Structures are given as C-alpha cells and as structure tokens.
Amino acid sequence: MQQKGIWKEVRNIFISRKRWKMLEKRIAALEVQAQSQRIENKILWEFCNSVAYKEKLDLVSYQQLYSPSPDSAEKIRVLIEKIFKFGKHTAN
C-alpha cells in the first residue's frame, strides 16, 4: 500500500516528505562543508610547502628539522602521509 505524495520509499523504509526535505537540506549543507574543508586543506598544504620550499627543503624534512619533539615529529609525519594518501584518493 502506497500513499501518493506523502511518503518516499528508500530501501523499504518510508520517510515523510517533511523529513525527506530536511534530510536533503542537511546533505546539501554537509556537501558545502566538505568542499570548504577541502579548500582549507589545500590552502594549508600549499602554505606549508611554500615555507619548506623557501628553506630549500621538502615538507617532511622541514617538519623533522623544526619539530619541537620526536613524538611530535612522528605524529606529524604520519598525518602528512595520511593526508597525502587521502588526497590521491579524493583527486580521482
């Protein structure tokens, strides 16, 4: 039994029109937020690369040279690797 215009079927789960519209708006807001985060990450990445380039070092070497502690250096190195890998996946 299906009621016209009141319910939308999504994988056998019925959602009211009002709730559906609310979810669509939330998804749109999250998409904007994700795009904004990508832009901020690119800006930070380029800034860090610029600073390292000025010192004639690659980003990892610069970070290791000027890191306040070995633990911090390792954490940042791992994060840089994760960002680099994640960036390759999202660029495709």
ABEGO torsion letter per residue (X at the ends): XBBBGABBBBGGBBBBAAAAAAAAAAAAAAAAAAAAAAAAAAAAAAAAAAAAAAAGBBAAAAAAAABABAAAAAAAAAAAAAAAAAAAAAAX
